[in-house]
Amino acid sequence: MTAHSTGKASAGLSRPSSELPNRLPLLMVLAGLSGASPLATDMYVPALPDLARSLSTDVSGAQMSLTGFLAGIIVGQLVLGPLSDAVGRRPVLLGGSVLFAAFSTVCALAPTVEVLIAARVGQGIAGAAGIVVSRAVVADLFDDRELPSVFSRLGAITAAAPVLAPLAGGALLLAVSWRYVFAVLALMGVLLALGVWHWIPESHPPHVRLTGGLAASLRTIGQVAAQRAVLTPVLALACGGAAVFAYIAGTTFLFQDIYRLSPALSSLVYGVNAVGNMAGSLAYGRLAKRRPPEDLLIISGALAATGVAALLLIQATTGSTMPMTWLCLLITISACGIFFPAVITVAQSRGRAAPGATSALLGGGQFLFGAAVSPLAGLFGTQSPAPMAVVMTSCLALGTLAAIATKRAHAS
């Protein structure tokens, strides 16, 4: 790693948040940066049929714009996280926010689906800056005592975005076309750029930055991944993220096609589960004052796995009813609300020598595993909750094992 005494230099960067000016605006902007990409993922989903008709394409063509966006997020995190370790946080956040607004504008004006897909890839890469660099900023500015509290709040915001985004998009579409959804996202990008300019300090000063250019910065990812103490929480998050992607991909089908709920009632189920996830994220901040994050990571991973394992057992024996399926999933998703901020706290605390590269590994692994796993439930059948439960149980069991390895890696 071509940094100037990275471990020693980074150790003195974080400081108590009481010393930080404008703490509330800082956290609000970081929350907005973390939530922009989830909003851009889900806000236009209700508009996909209208979008397909408008651009003279089929549903799969319209859905390719979502695939392109997710691919952009993966690539963007893996590049922009290490880049921020080399050039600083503010340039990457400002550039990402401005480009997010620009690509959103292109999406709003796209004359063809091909232009839309290309712009969505660019929008994903730009939006990844907010996800990956905001975590690095938190690791720079807050010490280990306050990381759990900050990441719990950011986790609650991220959990709220998938619920609020389709509702906001649906409400907007009652009055205007799908193009205005992207106009709103463009405006959000401008506001985030202004927020970064006014309230996000440069948390990674020149004397502790990596040297050697972008190539050296990208090599940092491999060097960070070689550290077992960092790699184990990265794997835990990847497995947990894969389980949640499988849940997102299958839950609407599960409640509408198997249990015959209306779209409104299935949205209610999804919303209540998301509230449980938010509650878990907020509870983590309090629990971390009494238990180490590594312990909470293992406990929440085991609880999340137990929820879907119980669903699988019930379905295999007596057959699961809708309320029982809902309860098991609620337990799992609420436990994930603790699991995610816990694993991010542990990883970013251990990866202080290169917070951007650490954050890139976390986000890249989460989205890569999620994209690979989410179609599996459908491939194994769609006649019961069992396939989704099998996929989620397997992922969360592996995530729990990685959590146990995370604690042992720290102890060693």
C-alpha positions in Angstrom: 0.0 0.0 0.0 1.6 3.3 -1.1 0.3 5.5 1.7 2.1 7.6 4.1 2.1 5.5 7.3 -1.5 4.6 6.6 -2.3 2.8 9.8 -0.7 5.3 12.1 -1.9 8.4 10.2 -5.5 7.2 10.0 -5.6 6.3 13.6 -5.6 10.0 14.6 -8.2 11.1 12.1 -11.5 10.4 13.8 -12.6 12.6 16.6 -15.6 13.0 18.9 -18.5 14.4 17.0 -18.9 17.2 19.7 -15.9 18.8 18.0 -17.5 18.8 14.6 -19.4 21.9 13.4 -22.9 21.7 12.1 -23.4 18.1 13.1 -27.1 17.9 12.2 -26.7 19.2 8.6 -23.7 16.9 8.2 -25.7 13.8 9.1 -28.7 14.9 7.0 -26.5 15.4 3.9 -24.8 12.0 4.6 -28.2 10.4 4.9 -29.3 12.0 1.7 -26.2 10.7 -0.1 -26.8 7.2 1.3 -30.5 7.3 0.2 -30.2 8.7 -3.3 -29.4 5.5 -5.0 -32.1 3.5 -3.3 -34.6 6.2 -4.3 -33.3 6.0 -7.9 -33.7 2.3 -7.8 -37.3 2.1 -6.6 -38.9 5.5 -7.3 -39.5 4.8 -11.0 -40.6 1.1 -10.6 -44.3 2.0 -10.7 -43.6 3.8 -14.0 -42.1 0.8 -15.9 -45.2 -0.1 -17.9 -45.7 3.6 -19.0 -42.0 3.9 -19.7 -42.0 0.8 -21.9 -45.0 2.2 -23.9 -43.5 5.6 -24.2 -40.1 4.4 -25.5 -41.7 1.7 -27.8 -40.1 -1.2 -26.0 -41.2 -4.3 -24.0 -41.2 -4.8 -20.2 -37.8 -6.6 -20.3 -36.3 -3.7 -22.2 -37.6 -1.3 -19.5 -36.2 -3.6 -16.8 -32.8 -3.5 -18.4 -32.6 0.1 -17.3 -32.8 -1.1 -13.7 -30.1 -3.8 -14.4 -27.9 -1.1 -15.9 -28.3 1.1 -12.9 -27.3 -1.7 -10.5 -24.3 -2.6 -12.6 -23.3 1.1 -12.4 -23.6 1.0 -8.6 -21.3 -2.0 -8.4 -18.6 -0.5 -10.7 -18.9 2.9 -9.1 -18.3 1.7 -5.6 -15.3 -0.4 -6.5 -13.7 2.6 -8.3 -14.8 5.6 -6.4 -14.2 4.3 -2.9 -10.4 3.8 -3.4 -10.3 7.0 -5.5 -11.5 8.9 -2.5 -8.6 7.5 -0.5 -6.3 9.1 -3.0 -7.9 12.4 -3.9 -10.1 13.2 -0.9 -13.8 12.8 -0.1 -15.2 16.1 -1.2 -14.1 16.0 -4.9 -15.6 12.5 -5.3 -18.8 13.5 -3.5 -19.2 16.8 -5.4 -18.4 15.2 -8.7 -20.7 12.3 -8.0 -23.6 14.5 -7.0 -23.3 16.8 -10.0 -23.0 13.8 -12.4 -26.0 12.1 -10.7 -28.0 15.3 -11.5 -26.7 15.4 -15.1 -27.4 11.7 -15.9 -30.8 12.0 -14.3 -31.5 14.9 -16.6 -30.5 12.7 -19.6 -32.8 10.0 -18.3 -35.7 12.5 -18.2 -35.0 13.5 -21.8 -34.1 10.1 -23.2 -35.6 9.6 -26.7 -34.9 5.9 -26.8 -34.6 3.0 -24.4 -30.9 2.6 -25.4 -30.2 6.2 -24.3 -32.1 5.6 -21.1 -30.1 2.4 -20.3 -26.8 4.1 -20.9 -27.8 7.1 -18.8 -28.9 4.8 -16.0 -25.5 3.1 -16.0 -23.9 6.5 -15.6 -26.4 7.5 -13.0 -25.6 4.3 -11.0 -21.8 5.0 -11.1 -22.4 8.6 -10.0 -24.9 7.6 -7.3 -22.4 5.0 -5.9 -20.3 8.0 -4.7 -22.9 8.8 -2.2 -23.1 5.2 -0.8 -19.4 4.4 -0.7 -17.9 7.7 0.3 -20.4 8.7 2.9 -19.4 5.6 4.9 -15.8 6.6 4.5 -16.6 10.1 5.8 -18.3 8.7 8.9 -15.2 6.5 9.5 -12.9 9.5 9.1 -14.9 11.9 11.4 -16.3 9.7 14.2 -14.4 7.5 16.7 -15.2 3.9 17.5 -17.5 4.9 20.3 -19.8 6.9 18.0 -19.7 4.8 14.9 -22.5 2.5 16.0 -24.9 5.4 16.7 -24.1 7.1 13.3 -24.4 4.0 11.2 -27.6 3.0 13.0 -29.2 6.3 11.9 -27.9 6.0 8.3 -29.2 2.4 8.3 -32.7 3.6 9.3 -32.7 6.1 6.4 -31.5 3.5 3.9 -34.3 1.2 5.2 -36.9 3.9 4.7 -35.9 4.6 1.1 -37.4 1.4 -0.5 -40.7 2.1 1.2 -41.0 5.8 0.5 -39.6 5.7 -3.0 -42.4 3.7 -4.7 -45.0 5.7 -2.8 -43.5 9.0 -3.9 -43.1 7.7 -7.4 -46.7 6.5 -7.5 -48.0 9.8 -6.2 -46.0 11.7 -8.7 -47.2 9.5 -11.6 -50.8 10.3 -10.7 -50.2 13.8 -12.1 -47.3 13.7 -14.5 -45.3 11.2 -16.7 -42.4 9.0 -15.8 -39.9 11.6 -17.1 -40.7 13.9 -14.1 -39.5 11.1 -11.7 -36.0 11.6 -13.2 -36.4 15.4 -13.1 -37.0 15.1 -9.3 -33.9 12.9 -9.0 -31.9 15.5 -10.9 -33.1 18.2 -8.5 -32.1 15.9 -5.6 -28.6 15.6 -7.1 -28.2 19.4 -7.3 -29.4 19.8 -3.7 -27.0 17.1 -2.5 -24.1 18.8 -4.3 -25.0 22.1 -2.5 -25.2 20.2 0.8 -21.8 18.7 0.2 -20.4 22.1 -0.7 -21.7 23.7 2.5 -21.7 21.1 5.2 -19.3 18.1 4.4 -15.8 18.9 5.4 -12.8 17.3 3.7 -12.3 14.5 6.2 -9.3 12.9 4.5 -6.4 15.5 4.4 -3.6 15.3 1.9 -0.9 14.0 4.3 -2.8 10.7 4.9 -4.0 10.1 1.3 -2.7 7.2 -0.8 -0.2 8.0 -3.4 0.5 6.5 -6.8 -2.6 7.4 -8.8 -5.8 5.6 -9.5 -4.1 2.3 -10.3 -2.5 2.2 -6.8 -5.8 3.2 -5.3 -7.5 0.2 -7.0 -4.8 -2.1 -5.8 -5.7 -1.0 -2.3 -8.9 -3.1 -2.6 -6.9 -6.3 -2.9 -4.6 -5.3 0.0 -7.5 -4.5 2.2 -9.3 -7.8 1.2 -6.2 -9.7 2.2 -6.7 -8.6 5.8 -8.8 -11.4 7.4 -10.1 -9.0 10.1 -11.7 -6.9 7.3 -12.6 -9.6 4.8 -14.8 -11.6 7.2 -17.3 -8.7 7.9 -17.3 -8.0 4.1 -18.3 -11.6 3.5 -20.9 -11.3 6.3 -22.5 -8.3 4.6 -22.4 -9.9 1.2 -24.3 -12.9 2.5 -26.8 -10.8 4.4 -27.3 -8.5 1.4 -27.9 -11.5 -0.8 -30.7 -12.7 1.6 -32.3 -9.3 1.5 -32.1 -9.1 -2.3 -33.8 -12.5 -2.5 -36.5 -11.2 -0.2 -37.0 -8.0 -2.3 -37.2 -10.1 -5.5 -39.7 -12.6 -4.1 -41.9 -11.0 -1.5 -44.3 -9.2 -3.9 -44.8 -12.4 -5.8 -45.2 -14.4 -2.6 -48.0 -12.3 -1.1 -49.8 -11.4 -4.3 -49.6 -14.7 -6.3 -49.6 -17.3 -3.6 -51.6 -15.6 -0.8 -53.7 -13.6 -3.2 -53.3 -10.2 -1.5 -54.1 -7.1 -3.4 -51.2 -4.8 -4.4 -52.2 -2.4 -1.7 -52.2 -5.1 1.0 -48.9 -6.6 -0.2 -47.4 -3.1 -0.1 -48.7 -2.8 3.5 -46.9 -6.1 4.4 -43.7 -4.8 2.8 -44.0 -1.5 4.5 -44.5 -3.0 8.0 -41.5 -5.2 7.5 -39.5 -2.1 6.4 -40.6 -0.3 9.6 -39.3 -3.4 11.5 -36.0 -3.0 9.7 -35.8 0.7 10.6 -36.6 -0.1 14.2 -33.8 -2.7 14.3 -31.4 -0.1 12.9 -32.3 2.4 15.5 -32.2 -0.2 18.3 -28.6 -1.1 17.3 -27.4 2.3 18.3 -28.7 1.7 21.8 -27.7 -1.9 22.0 -24.1 -1.1 21.0 -23.7 0.9 24.2 -24.0 -2.3 26.1 -22.6 -5.0 23.8 -19.7 -5.0 21.3 -20.7 -4.7 17.7 -19.2 -8.2 17.0 -21.6 -9.8 19.5 -24.6 -8.0 18.1 -23.5 -9.1 14.6 -23.6 -12.8 15.6 -26.9 -12.5 17.6 -28.7 -10.6 14.9 -27.4 -12.9 12.1 -28.6 -16.0 14.1 -32.0 -14.4 14.7 -32.4 -13.4 11.1 -31.5 -17.0 10.0 -33.9 -18.4 12.6 -36.9 -16.5 11.2 -36.7 -17.9 7.7 -35.5 -21.3 8.9 -38.7 -21.4 11.0 -40.7 -20.5 7.8 -39.1 -23.3 5.9 -39.8 -25.8 8.7 -43.4 -24.8 9.0 -43.9 -24.9 5.2 -42.3 -28.4 5.0 -44.5 -29.8 7.8 -47.9 -28.2 8.1 -47.8 -25.6 5.4 -47.4 -21.9 6.2 -50.4 -19.5 6.4 -50.1 -15.9 5.3 -49.9 -14.5 8.9 -47.2 -17.0 9.8 -45.2 -16.3 6.7 -45.4 -12.6 7.4 -44.4 -13.0 11.1 -41.3 -15.1 10.1 -40.2 -12.6 7.5 -40.8 -9.7 9.9 -38.5 -11.3 12.5 -35.8 -11.8 9.8 -36.0 -8.4 8.3 -36.1 -6.6 11.7 -33.0 -8.6 12.8 -31.3 -7.5 9.5 -31.9 -3.9 10.7 -29.3 -4.7 13.5 -27.1 -6.9 11.4 -26.3 -4.3 8.7 -25.1 -1.3 10.7 -23.3 -3.8 13.0 -21.3 -5.3 10.2 -20.6 -1.9 8.6 -19.4 -0.5 12.0 -17.0 -3.4 12.5 -15.6 -3.3 8.9 -15.1 0.4 8.8 -13.6 0.5 12.3 -11.0 -2.2 11.3 -10.4 -0.6 7.8 -9.4 2.9 9.0 -6.1 2.7 7.0 -8.2 2.9 3.8 -11.8 3.7 4.6 -12.8 4.2 1.0 -11.4 0.9 -0.2 -13.1 -0.8 2.8 -16.4 0.8 2.0 -16.0 -0.2 -1.7 -15.5 -3.9 -0.7 -18.6 -3.7 1.5 -20.9 -2.2 -1.1 -19.4 -4.1 -4.1 -19.7 -7.5 -2.4 -23.3 -6.7 -1.2 -24.6 -5.8 -4.6 -22.6 -8.5 -6.5 -23.9 -11.3 -4.2 -27.4 -9.8 -4.3 -27.5 -9.6 -8.1 -26.3 -13.2 -8.3 -28.7 -14.7 -5.7 -32.0 -12.8 -6.3 -33.1 -14.8 -9.3 -32.5 -18.2 -7.6 -35.8 -18.4 -5.7 -37.7 -18.2 -9.0 -35.5 -20.8 -10.6 -36.4 -23.4 -7.9 -40.1 -22.9 -8.2 -42.9 -20.5 -7.4 -45.6 -22.7 -5.8 -44.8 -21.9 -2.2 -42.6 -19.8 0.1 -40.1 -22.7 0.4 -37.7 -21.7 -2.4 -37.3 -18.1 -1.1 -36.9 -19.4 2.4 -34.2 -21.9 1.4 -32.2 -19.2 -0.4 -32.6 -16.7 2.5 -31.8 -19.4 5.2 -28.7 -20.5 3.3 -27.4 -16.9 2.8 -28.1 -15.9 6.4 -26.5 -19.1 7.8 -23.4 -18.3 5.8 -23.6 -14.7 7.0 -23.8 -15.9 10.6 -20.8 -18.1 10.2 -18.9 -15.2 8.7 -20.0 -13.1 11.7 -18.5 -15.7 14.0 -15.3 -15.7 12.0 -15.4 -11.9 12.3 -15.2 -12.0 16.0 -12.5 -14.7 16.0 -10.4 -12.6 13.5 -10.7 -9.7 15.8 -9.6 -11.8 18.8 -6.6 -13.2 17.0 
